[in-house]
Amino acid sequence: MAFEKDPVLDQANRNHTSFKARAWWPLFSQRKAAKGASLVGWWNDWRKPKAPADVAPETPEHVREVLESPIAPASEPLHAELETLPLPSAPEPAPAPIREEERAPVTDKAAPRGEGLFARLKRGLSRSTDSLAGGIAQIFTTRKITEASLSELEDLLITADLGLGAAARLTDALRKSRVESGASGDDVRALLAEEVARVLAPAQAPLAIDAARKPHVILVVGVNGTGKTTTIGKLAQRFRSEGKSVMMAAGDTFRAAAIDQLKIWGTRTGAPVVAKEVGADSAGLAFEALERAKAEGIDVLLIDTAGRLQNKTALMAELEKLIRVIKKLDPTAPHSVIQVLDATTGQNAILQVEAFQKTAGVTGLVMTKLDGTARGGILVPLTEKFGLPIHAIGVGEAAEDLQPFDARLFARALAGLEEAP
């Protein structure tokens, strides 16, 4: 096979008869720059024989044998073989997603049938009182009262969100009555229950419906995630069980889940729900709901509102607008403004009540989620500062877990005591 001559090197050989003249160097430099090759690589590449462009590479023998072998005809038609194969079954349709509000409530302890109010309250507050009762037991089980133990007790009460005032009063009462003889953990918890009940007794007030007003308008407010929509559904079920006609307005138009959840409660309770699409004007919806409730002679109108942080000025202004719009139809409405508080909030609940009372004129409180990692002691400083009625407390997910507030039972359950005879 003949080698292809490089015209550039051929010209160099004609001009230079000796290899020592190094005429190859500028040629290599040009080729190296063009190809990026090394000296050895360029030299081997130049010496490699070049195959003609029109000659195809030879096919390997074992590949040629396969390509040239004849194809045996099929014994049966292909479709006959396919007919014997089982057809794949149709895929089962995917189950519809379960909305959160439709899920069964998850609780650590099921409520026994026939369980009394105090038992349900104590069960719900059990995790709330563990640290408080346990701390008291550790301080006073094996030692008499000293100033050091009183200081520990005061710190424990403040940590439990009972407030500086209640903590100071309890330690002073304990100092005066038990300092000589000493006190056990049970004695301290009994004093704690007495002090908490004394503070909370004036706040014990069930939510009263004025029969002269048709409808009695209840506006439910609070920050995000406190359980406003669920509380409205539970209140609707309670009023319906009392023989009152109820209508609900899905005023939280920012969340589709809140609208759907209120519709589910409407189905459960048999109460009509006024709702619009997501993003609708909540003030206009509240006006239409009140207009319809008046026309139908409804006893109670429950209006849901969107959750809003107390420090968001624009959102609080929207709440003021909703109240102004309602008053155009009924100057006395809303007749009750209930703020729902999350028991796990702690001291921030004081700031929330202060802001919503200024904006919406809060008339009463409902505290929820006392069955979780709650800080139920916050009701004490809230009552001391604002003096608002506490209508109900939530100790579980079921409708019957929204219990009327009882100061004495709450205080004894919070202190980890048994119900007094």
VOGU-3710 file (C-alpha; in Angstrom, 3 decimals, decimal comma):
1> mafekdpvld> 0,000/0,000/0,000  1,470/3,346/-1,046  2,009/6,140/1,453  0,455/9,496/0,895  3,049/12,182/0,598  2,864/15,277/2,704  3,393/18,183/0,251  4,831/20,398/2,948  7,506/17,846/3,957  8,220/17,012/0,327
11> qanrnhtsfk> 9,034/20,645/-0,331  11,281/20,668/2,725  13,200/17,604/1,523  13,831/19,220/-1,806  15,208/22,369/-0,215  17,337/20,602/2,392  19,473/17,571/1,683  20,624/17,019/5,239  18,432/16,091/8,254  20,865/18,044/10,376
21> arawwplfsq> 19,738/21,265/8,719  16,690/20,984/11,008  14,328/22,199/8,332  11,646/19,999/9,934  11,424/22,190/13,056  9,387/25,100/11,617  7,154/22,585/9,868  6,568/20,703/13,098  5,843/23,949/14,920  3,146/24,843/12,397
31> rkaakgaslv> 1,604/21,394/12,537  1,756/21,295/16,347  -0,013/24,602/16,628  -2,693/23,375/14,230  -3,182/19,936/15,747  -2,033/20,395/19,322  0,182/17,301/18,888  3,435/16,343/20,590  6,603/15,671/18,600  6,256/11,925/18,878
41> gwwndwrkpk> 2,518/12,018/18,183  2,993/14,220/15,146  5,781/12,033/13,797  3,739/8,824/14,204  0,712/10,445/12,695  2,745/11,545/9,672  4,206/8,073/9,192  0,761/6,326/9,492  -0,431/4,968/6,124  -3,499/6,688/4,777
51> apadvapetp> -6,360/4,484/3,414  -8,178/5,722/0,329  -11,341/7,626/1,232  -13,563/5,538/-1,047  -12,624/2,138/0,455  -15,017/0,946/3,159  -13,608/-0,898/6,197  -13,794/-4,665/5,923  -16,659/-6,340/7,794  -15,496/-8,939/10,371
61> ehvrevlesp> -16,162/-12,522/9,373  -18,349/-13,457/12,378  -20,561/-10,445/11,766  -20,810/-11,248/8,048  -21,956/-14,798/8,804  -24,827/-13,528/10,944  -25,924/-10,988/8,386  -25,839/-13,459/5,483  -27,600/-16,359/7,249  -31,236/-16,918/6,115
71> iapaseplha> -34,131/-16,183/8,501  -36,276/-19,219/9,290  -40,006/-18,637/8,720  -42,226/-18,547/11,787  -44,171/-21,724/12,412  -47,326/-19,752/13,341  -48,440/-16,258/12,608  -47,255/-13,725/15,131  -50,783/-12,583/15,989  -51,719/-16,159/16,938
81> eletlplpsa> -48,992/-16,223/19,568  -50,097/-12,846/20,902  -53,671/-14,091/21,270  -52,515/-16,713/23,765  -50,902/-14,123/26,059  -53,019/-12,793/28,973  -54,113/-9,197/28,643  -52,846/-6,822/31,343  -55,488/-5,799/33,876  -56,591/-2,185/33,986
91> pepapapire> -54,859/-0,172/36,719  -56,971/0,541/39,773  -57,964/4,184/40,133  -55,947/6,113/42,711  -57,906/6,850/45,881  -59,001/10,428/46,366  -56,756/12,325/48,808  -58,164/12,683/52,296  -58,450/16,247/53,413  -56,899/17,051/56,756
101> eerapvtdka> -60,199/18,081/58,257  -61,732/14,708/57,301  -59,082/12,663/59,053  -60,033/10,954/62,277  -58,809/12,902/65,279  -55,625/11,506/66,752  -55,473/11,550/70,516  -53,142/9,876/72,951  -56,005/8,629/75,103  -59,464/7,782/73,891
111> aprgeglfar> -62,257/9,349/75,874  -64,108/6,605/77,756  -67,859/6,566/77,293  -69,653/8,414/80,080  -66,530/10,255/81,230  -67,346/13,282/83,390  -66,322/16,878/82,803  -63,489/16,913/85,347  -62,088/13,625/84,097  -62,054/14,931/80,533
121> lkrglsrstd> -60,474/18,183/81,648  -57,827/16,453/83,726  -57,068/14,053/80,910  -56,704/16,941/78,505  -54,487/18,926/80,868  -52,385/15,950/81,954  -49,395/16,898/79,814  -49,821/20,549/80,759  -49,469/19,761/84,464  -46,625/17,246/84,308
131> slaggiaqif> -43,833/19,788/84,607  -45,684/21,908/87,160  -46,788/19,109/89,509  -43,541/17,224/88,991  -41,485/20,318/89,797  -43,453/20,989/92,963  -43,029/17,380/94,072  -39,273/17,587/93,579  -39,006/20,799/95,584  -41,162/19,873/98,570
141> ttrkiteasl> -41,191/16,075/98,888  -38,205/15,599/101,168  -37,476/19,000/102,680  -39,116/21,739/104,637  -39,896/25,173/103,280  -36,919/27,475/103,049  -36,313/30,717/101,243  -34,371/28,757/98,646  -37,287/26,384/98,025  -39,720/29,312/97,829
151> seledllita> -37,466/30,950/95,264  -37,412/27,722/93,226  -41,199/27,522/93,446  -41,620/31,095/92,245  -39,347/30,420/89,266  -41,335/27,272/88,459  -44,660/29,136/88,510  -43,314/31,902/86,280  -41,993/29,284/83,850  -45,484/27,748/83,794
161> dlglgaaarl> -46,819/31,139/82,587  -48,811/31,822/85,743  -47,402/35,333/85,801  -45,347/37,319/88,269  -48,341/38,394/90,342  -49,783/34,936/90,924  -46,337/33,462/91,581  -45,541/36,139/94,175  -48,914/35,802/95,920  -48,639/32,020/96,148
171> tdalrksrve> -45,132/32,074/97,585  -46,140/34,771/100,104  -49,173/32,726/101,211  -46,984/29,666/101,572  -44,380/31,621/103,509  -46,968/32,877/106,012  -48,886/29,657/106,549  -46,308/26,877/106,326  -42,916/28,320/107,051  -42,722/26,902/110,595
181> sgasgddvra> -44,119/23,434/110,067  -43,026/22,753/106,531  -45,207/21,632/103,640  -45,520/18,702/101,308  -46,008/18,802/97,581  -49,733/18,143/98,037  -50,033/21,151/100,361  -48,351/23,396/97,810  -50,530/22,135/94,959  -53,659/22,704/97,033
191> llaeevarvl> -52,601/26,304/97,670  -51,845/26,695/93,982  -55,331/25,463/93,028  -56,942/27,880/95,507  -55,021/30,856/94,134  -55,689/29,995/90,476  -59,409/29,447/91,149  -59,650/32,771/93,009  -58,182/34,664/90,039  -60,167/32,827/87,339
201> apaqaplaid> -63,576/32,707/89,072  -64,719/36,119/87,740  -63,860/35,022/84,176  -66,086/31,953/84,262  -68,912/32,911/81,902  -70,631/30,739/79,277  -71,341/32,245/75,883  -74,870/33,640/76,111  -77,080/34,110/73,050  -79,458/37,066/73,046
211> aarkphvilv> -82,772/35,677/71,808  -84,019/39,184/71,056  -81,473/39,541/68,279  -82,065/37,574/65,114  -79,450/36,717/64,310  -77,020/36,967/67,216  -73,818/37,654/65,262  -70,634/36,035/66,569  -67,367/37,110/64,959  -64,446/34,729/65,541
221> vgvngtgktt> -60,937/36,209/65,327  -57,363/35,201/66,115  -53,936/34,602/64,657  -53,079/31,818/62,213  -53,418/28,239/63,374  -55,293/28,758/66,646  -58,264/26,637/65,569  -60,871/29,282/64,709  -62,651/27,294/61,987  -62,814/24,128/64,088
231> tigklaqrfr> -64,104/26,130/67,053  -66,874/27,595/64,883  -67,934/24,094/63,829  -68,017/22,902/67,438  -70,010/25,962/68,547  -72,465/25,366/65,708  -72,979/21,786/66,844  -73,549/22,940/70,431  -76,097/25,572/69,428  -77,867/23,087/67,166
241> segksvmmaa> -78,114/20,607/70,044  -79,784/23,379/72,063  -82,442/23,753/69,375  -81,146/26,977/67,831  -80,940/27,628/64,101  -77,387/28,349/62,983  -75,723/29,758/59,880  -71,992/29,898/59,200  -70,074/32,300/56,968  -66,740/31,166/55,499
251> gdtfraaaid> -65,013/34,524/55,877  -61,515/33,062/55,640  -61,410/33,496/51,882  -57,621/33,231/51,767  -57,590/29,450/52,329  -59,547/26,931/50,304  -59,076/24,410/53,130  -60,889/26,698/55,582  -63,857/27,016/53,213  -64,024/23,246/52,659
261> qlkiwgtrtg> -63,666/22,566/56,365  -66,580/24,848/57,241  -68,713/23,165/54,568  -67,984/19,795/56,171  -69,090/21,141/59,545  -72,203/22,486/57,851  -72,998/19,001/56,584  -72,430/17,468/60,009  -74,549/19,987/61,890  -77,197/20,660/59,257
271> apvvakevga> -76,348/24,370/59,277  -76,195/26,322/55,995  -72,824/27,776/55,019  -72,397/31,010/53,046  -69,206/30,718/51,015  -67,554/32,122/47,915  -64,499/31,338/45,854  -60,994/31,751/47,213  -59,863/35,372/47,114  -63,349/36,870/47,416
281> dsaglafeal> -63,913/39,953/49,536  -64,507/38,739/53,089  -66,348/41,900/54,135  -68,814/41,551/51,258  -69,344/37,881/52,116  -70,080/38,746/55,762  -72,605/41,383/54,625  -74,396/38,872/52,370  -74,434/36,253/55,155  -75,968/38,695/57,628
291> erakaegidv> -78,538/39,804/55,060  -79,530/36,197/54,376  -79,605/35,272/58,084  -81,962/38,184/58,767  -84,240/37,169/55,931  -84,400/33,542/57,127  -84,813/34,346/60,826  -81,636/32,534/61,901  -80,865/32,523/65,622  -77,036/32,516/65,466
301> llidtagrlq> -74,679/33,646/62,699  -71,066/32,498/63,129  -68,569/34,409/60,940  -65,126/32,960/60,356  -62,212/35,300/59,629  -58,760/34,812/58,174  -55,925/34,253/60,598  -53,722/37,304/60,905  -50,739/38,218/63,016  -51,431/41,010/65,444
311> nktalmaele> -48,498/43,082/64,139  -49,644/43,092/60,488  -51,255/46,529/60,077  -52,821/45,911/56,652  -54,514/42,675/57,733  -55,829/44,227/60,933  -57,241/47,082/58,834  -59,173/44,504/56,752  -60,717/43,186/59,955  -61,817/46,708/60,873
321> klirvikkld> -63,379/47,052/57,419  -65,348/43,815/57,880  -66,799/45,111/61,144  -67,730/48,457/59,571  -69,546/46,691/56,732  -71,533/44,519/59,157  -72,601/47,590/61,134  -74,130/49,130/58,002  -76,757/46,374/58,097  -76,993/46,049/61,897
331> ptaphsviqv> -75,403/48,857/63,970  -75,293/46,597/67,035  -73,399/43,789/65,304  -71,251/41,908/65,937  -72,853/41,081/69,269  -69,995/38,814/70,364  -66,356/38,914/69,259  -64,604/35,750/70,343  -60,844/35,479/70,155  -59,477/31,946/69,887
341> ldattgqnai> -56,120/31,417/71,595  -53,691/28,534/71,213  -52,704/27,220/74,643  -49,167/26,524/73,407  -48,596/30,218/72,670  -47,483/31,222/76,159  -46,783/34,846/76,977  -47,324/36,010/73,389  -51,053/35,483/73,982  -51,077/38,701/76,025
351> lqveafqkta> -49,858/40,702/73,005  -52,422/39,000/70,768  -55,367/39,838/73,028  -54,179/43,400/73,421  -54,019/43,961/69,641  -57,319/42,253/68,746  -59,193/43,923/71,568  -58,093/47,296/70,247  -59,018/46,447/66,632  -62,137/44,275/66,951
361> gvtglvmtkl> -63,371/44,866/70,495  -62,937/41,323/71,814  -65,721/40,356/74,230  -64,633/36,837/75,217  -61,964/34,150/74,887  -61,811/30,500/73,905  -58,581/28,622/74,565  -57,847/25,569/72,439  -55,220/22,799/72,304  -55,029/22,264/76,037
371> dgtarggilv> -54,553/18,580/75,227  -51,113/19,116/73,717  -47,852/20,508/75,050  -49,953/23,311/76,472  -49,187/26,147/78,831  -52,602/26,554/80,415  -51,303/28,773/83,178  -51,389/31,730/80,779  -55,113/32,113/81,548  -54,175/33,545/84,945
381> pltekfglpi> -52,223/36,640/83,763  -54,680/37,087/80,869  -57,566/37,325/83,312  -55,653/39,634/85,648  -54,746/42,015/82,819  -57,902/42,086/80,658  -60,711/40,644/82,782  -62,339/39,071/79,703  -64,789/36,189/80,059  -63,456/32,735/79,211
391> haigvgeaae> -66,333/30,995/77,448  -64,830/27,598/76,697  -61,651/25,555/76,514  -60,686/22,887/74,020  -59,267/19,659/75,438  -59,397/17,501/72,304  -60,355/17,216/68,656  -63,903/15,925/69,022  -66,861/18,289/69,130  -67,633/17,377/72,741
401> dlqpfdarlf> -64,068/18,295/73,729  -64,962/21,998/73,590  -65,952/22,311/77,241  -67,539/25,231/79,128  -64,937/26,895/81,310  -65,098/26,055/85,011  -62,532/27,949/87,097  -62,488/25,559/90,061  -62,193/22,406/87,956  -59,585/24,003/85,741
411> aralagleea> -57,493/25,076/88,731  -57,558/21,639/90,372  -56,803/19,884/87,094  -53,922/22,296/86,405  -52,481/21,596/89,874  -52,808/17,843/89,337  -55,357/17,312/92,122  -58,481/15,205/92,254  -61,947/16,704/92,024  -63,056/18,148/95,365
421> p> -66,086/16,464/96,947
//
